[in-house]
Amino acid sequence: MAVTRKTTKRSGKSVSAERMRSFRVYPGEKPFFTIRISQQTFYWLIICLLVLGLGVWTIFLTVRVQNIYDRVDVTTQQNNS
């Protein structure tokens, strides 16, 4: 038995014509300095706090390591004298 296949016939409209028909004019520009609190605001706030917290933690660790080096230098100076 032979199977016959049907082909669908496309209309003469192209995809770009469909996109152009749905084109809408932007309703208007919002002022640049408007403040709107959205879900993304909270995401950015959390990211900002994490970055600042990691920066403070890094500075804290650097100060502790520097204090250890200072103590090692003092004991080395005392042993050499």
Stockholm file with secondary structure:
# STOCKHOLM 1.0

chainA/1-81         MAVTRKTTKRSGKSVSAERMRSFRVYPGEKPFFTIRISQQTFYWLIICLLVLGLGVWTIFLTVRVQNIYDRVDVTTQQNNS
#=GR chainA/1-81 SS CCCCCCCCCCCSCCHHHHHHHTCCCCCCCCCTTCCCCCHHHHHHHHHHHHHHHHHHHHHHHHHHHHHHHHHHHHHHHHHHC
#=GC SS_cons        CCCCCCCCCCCSCCHHHHHHHTCCCCCCCCCTTCCCCCHHHHHHHHHHHHHHHHHHHHHHHHHHHHHHHHHHHHHHHHHHC
//
